[in-house]
Amino acid sequence: MNSTLKTILAAAALCAPAAYAQFDLGRILDLGKKAADVAKSAQTATREFTQDEEVELGNGISAGLLGSMPLHPDERLQRYVNRVGRWVALQSERADLPWSFAVLDSETINAFAMPGGTVMVSHGLVKRLNSESELAGVLGHEIAHVLKKHQLAAIQSSAGTEIFASIGKEVAAHQIGRRGGGDAFGLKSAAANAGIEAVKNGVFLRPLDRSLEYEADRIGVVLAARAGYDPYGLVAALQMLQSAKGDDPGFTLFTTHPQPAERIAELEKVVPTVLEKYASQPQVEARFKQAVPK
């Protein structure tokens, strides 16, 4: 782990309130504990994963993603996004997941939700938002993907099952090596290699079905409202992205998500009738601007 990551983790441990679990990169990278069970069961990709298996799979993918895109060095920004995300996640039916939120040091416009509760957003996306309610809406959308296991289901039904088989081979080699007294890839290497392979093969960059994206939007605004934010935060974020899109090549979010105008149109079918009474909840602009320098 490089010095920048150590600094982020140390600062988070000292400064974040006890009510929030810290963004723990060590947890993300400590993939060996249950990797043998994950590898064994993942070869049967049609059966449902246990929660522990889901978390460990997400850890491997996270490690691969962090290998290609480092964390943003702003410690305060990391703590802030983690606090907001964890607070929104605590409003869900899967509050017991080991939720972690982080900002990637990338100026592209994107967000990623890994199975098991890890969510990453690019700095390019965060800095274009205008309030904490918008951030809560964006994170709520990604949290919803985890709640409904959208990515997990996509992996299980795609060529990603080949990645699972490779983990099994790595674990088998490790076990043979131990019996023979020789060296072989450890379980951490097996899971990390699977995560790197998933990123390289674009498994998590493939678009989800539009109906799943719309479902995540609907759940996201509900979670944000439960957390005390203006539920129109996500709508405002989508409007910003739509107006700012232009010819900016950094808007990679649009290659994995429906167009903002389409998402807004779907949200308008439910937000005014279901969540209008929560529209007076705060947007929290001042705190956002203090934590997110433009």
C-alpha positions in Angstrom: 0.0 0.0 0.0 1.5 3.3 -1.0 2.0 6.3 1.4 -1.0 8.2 0.0 -3.4 5.4 0.8 -1.9 4.9 4.3 -2.4 8.7 4.9 -6.0 8.5 3.8 -6.8 5.6 6.0 -5.0 7.0 9.0 -6.8 10.3 8.7 -10.2 8.6 8.4 -9.6 6.6 11.5 -8.8 9.7 13.5 -11.3 12.1 12.2 -14.5 10.3 11.1 -17.3 10.0 13.7 -17.6 6.6 15.4 -21.2 6.4 14.1 -19.8 5.8 10.6 -17.6 2.8 9.7 -14.5 4.0 8.0 -13.5 3.7 4.4 -11.2 0.8 4.9 -9.0 0.1 1.9 -7.4 -2.7 3.9 -10.8 -4.5 3.9 -11.0 -4.1 0.2 -7.6 -5.4 -0.4 -7.7 -8.2 2.3 -9.2 -10.7 0.0 -7.9 -14.0 1.3 -10.1 -14.7 4.3 -13.0 -16.3 2.5 -11.6 -16.5 -1.1 -11.5 -20.3 -1.0 -15.2 -20.6 -0.3 -15.9 -17.9 -2.9 -13.9 -19.8 -5.5 -15.4 -23.1 -4.8 -19.0 -22.0 -4.9 -18.5 -19.5 -7.8 -17.8 -22.3 -10.2 -21.6 -23.0 -9.9 -22.5 -19.6 -11.1 -26.2 -20.3 -11.2 -26.8 -20.7 -7.5 -27.3 -17.7 -5.2 -24.3 -16.3 -3.5 -24.1 -15.9 0.3 -23.6 -12.4 1.6 -20.0 -13.3 2.6 -19.3 -14.6 -0.9 -20.8 -11.5 -2.5 -18.7 -9.2 -0.4 -15.5 -11.1 -1.2 -16.2 -11.1 -4.9 -16.8 -7.3 -4.7 -13.5 -7.0 -2.9 -11.6 -8.7 -5.7 -13.2 -6.4 -8.3 -12.4 -3.4 -6.2 -8.8 -4.3 -6.0 -8.7 -4.6 -9.8 -10.3 -1.3 -10.3 -8.0 0.4 -7.8 -5.1 -1.1 -9.7 -6.1 0.9 -12.8 -7.5 4.1 -11.1 -5.9 5.3 -7.9 -7.8 7.0 -5.1 -8.0 10.8 -5.1 -5.4 12.2 -2.7 -7.8 14.7 -0.9 -8.3 13.0 2.5 -11.1 15.3 3.6 -13.0 14.6 0.4 -12.6 10.9 0.9 -14.0 11.2 4.5 -16.8 13.4 3.4 -18.1 11.2 0.5 -17.8 8.1 2.7 -19.9 9.7 5.5 -22.6 10.8 3.1 -22.7 7.4 1.3 -22.7 5.4 4.5 -25.5 7.5 6.0 -27.7 6.9 2.9 -26.8 3.2 2.9 -27.9 2.9 6.5 -31.4 3.8 5.4 -31.6 0.6 3.3 -32.6 -2.9 4.1 -29.0 -4.0 3.7 -27.5 -1.6 6.3 -25.4 -4.5 7.7 -23.2 -4.7 4.6 -19.6 -3.4 5.1 -20.3 -0.3 3.0 -17.3 1.7 1.7 -17.3 4.8 -0.5 -14.4 6.3 -2.2 -13.4 8.9 -4.8 -11.2 7.8 -7.7 -8.5 10.2 -9.0 -10.1 10.4 -12.5 -11.6 13.3 -14.4 -13.9 11.1 -16.3 -17.5 11.1 -15.3 -18.5 7.7 -13.9 -19.5 5.7 -10.8 -19.2 2.0 -9.9 -21.1 -0.2 -7.5 -19.4 -3.5 -6.6 -21.2 -6.5 -5.2 -21.1 -6.4 -1.4 -21.2 -2.7 -0.7 -18.3 -0.9 -2.2 -19.1 2.2 -4.2 -16.6 4.4 -6.1 -17.3 7.7 -7.9 -14.9 9.6 -10.0 -13.6 13.0 -9.0 -14.8 14.3 -12.3 -18.4 13.5 -11.4 -18.3 14.7 -7.8 -16.8 18.1 -8.6 -19.6 18.8 -11.1 -22.3 18.4 -8.5 -23.7 21.4 -6.6 -25.0 20.1 -3.3 -24.9 17.3 -0.8 -28.4 16.3 -1.8 -27.2 15.7 -5.4 -24.3 13.6 -4.1 -26.7 11.6 -1.9 -28.9 11.0 -5.0 -26.0 9.8 -7.1 -24.7 7.5 -4.3 -28.3 6.3 -3.6 -28.5 5.2 -7.2 -25.3 3.1 -6.8 -26.4 1.8 -3.4 -29.6 0.6 -5.1 -27.6 -1.5 -7.5 -26.0 -3.3 -4.6 -29.3 -3.7 -2.8 -30.9 -5.4 -5.8 -27.7 -7.3 -6.7 -27.9 -6.0 -10.2 -24.2 -6.4 -11.1 -23.9 -9.8 -9.4 -26.8 -11.1 -11.5 -25.2 -9.6 -14.6 -21.9 -11.4 -13.9 -23.6 -14.6 -13.2 -25.4 -14.5 -16.5 -22.4 -13.3 -18.6 -19.0 -14.5 -19.6 -17.8 -13.3 -16.2 -18.3 -16.9 -15.1 -15.0 -17.7 -16.7 -13.4 -15.4 -14.2 -14.9 -17.5 -11.4 -13.4 -20.6 -12.9 -10.0 -19.0 -13.0 -10.3 -18.3 -9.3 -10.9 -22.0 -8.7 -7.9 -23.0 -10.7 -5.7 -20.5 -8.7 -7.0 -21.9 -5.4 -6.4 -25.5 -6.6 -2.8 -24.5 -7.5 -2.3 -22.9 -4.2 -3.5 -26.0 -2.3 -1.3 -28.3 -4.4 1.7 -26.0 -3.8 1.1 -26.1 0.0 1.0 -29.9 0.0 4.1 -30.1 -2.0 5.9 -27.5 0.0 6.3 -25.2 -3.0 5.1 -21.7 -3.8 1.9 -21.0 -5.6 -0.4 -18.0 -5.9 -2.1 -17.3 -2.6 -5.8 -16.8 -2.2 -5.3 -13.0 -2.2 -3.6 -13.2 -5.5 -6.3 -15.4 -6.9 -9.1 -12.9 -6.0 -7.0 -9.9 -7.0 -6.2 -11.4 -10.3 -9.9 -12.1 -10.9 -10.7 -8.5 -10.1 -8.0 -7.2 -12.5 -9.3 -9.6 -15.2 -12.9 -8.3 -14.6 -11.8 -4.8 -15.1 -9.6 -5.6 -18.1 -12.5 -7.6 -19.7 -14.9 -4.8 -19.1 -17.4 -7.0 -17.1 -18.4 -4.0 -14.9 -18.4 -1.5 -17.7 -21.1 -3.3 -19.7 -24.4 -1.4 -19.5 -27.1 -2.9 -17.3 -30.6 -3.3 -18.7 -32.4 0.1 -18.8 -35.1 -1.2 -16.5 -32.5 -1.9 -13.8 -31.1 1.6 -14.1 -34.5 3.1 -13.8 -35.2 0.9 -10.8 -31.9 2.1 -9.2 -33.0 5.7 -9.8 -36.3 5.2 -8.1 -34.8 3.5 -5.1 -32.0 6.0 -4.9 -34.3 9.0 -4.5 -36.3 7.1 -1.8 -33.0 6.4 0.1 -32.0 10.0 -0.2 -35.3 11.2 1.1 -35.1 8.8 4.1 -31.7 10.2 4.8 -33.2 13.7 5.1 -32.2 15.1 1.7 -34.2 16.8 -0.9 -35.2 13.8 -3.1 -34.9 16.0 -6.2 -31.1 15.9 -5.7 -30.7 13.1 -8.2 -32.9 14.9 -10.7 -30.8 18.0 -10.4 -27.6 16.0 -10.9 -29.1 14.4 -14.0 -30.1 17.8 -15.3 -26.6 19.1 -14.8 -25.1 16.2 -16.6 -27.5 16.6 -19.5 -26.7 20.3 -19.9 -23.0 19.8 -19.5 -22.6 16.8 -21.7 -21.7 18.6 -25.0 -18.8 17.0 -26.7 -16.8 16.3 -23.5 -15.1 13.0 -23.9 -14.9 12.6 -20.2 -18.6 11.7 -19.9 -18.1 8.0 -19.9 -21.1 7.6 -17.6 -23.3 7.8 -20.7 -21.8 4.7 -22.2 -23.0 2.6 -19.2 -26.2 4.4 -18.3 -29.3 5.7 -20.2 -29.3 9.3 -21.3 -30.1 11.7 -18.4 -33.2 13.0 -20.2 -34.6 9.5 -20.3 -33.9 8.9 -16.6 -35.5 12.2 -15.6 -38.6 11.3 -17.6 -38.9 8.0 -15.8 -38.3 9.6 -12.4 -41.0 12.2 -13.1 -43.5 9.4 -13.2 -42.9 8.6 -9.5 -41.2 11.5 -7.7 -43.9 14.1 -7.8 -46.6 11.8 -6.6 -44.7 9.8 -4.0 -42.0 12.2 -2.7 -43.3 15.7 -3.2 -43.9 16.1 0.5 -40.2 15.6 1.1 -39.1 18.3 -1.4 -38.6 20.8 1.4 -35.8 18.8 2.9 -32.4 20.4 2.7 -30.0 20.4 -0.2 -27.0 21.1 2.0 -25.1 23.2 -0.4 -22.7 25.0 2.0 -21.3 21.9 3.5 -20.8 20.3 0.1 -18.9 23.4 -1.2 -16.6 23.3 1.8 -15.8 19.6 1.3 -15.6 19.5 -2.5 -13.3 22.2 -4.0 -14.0 22.9 -7.7 
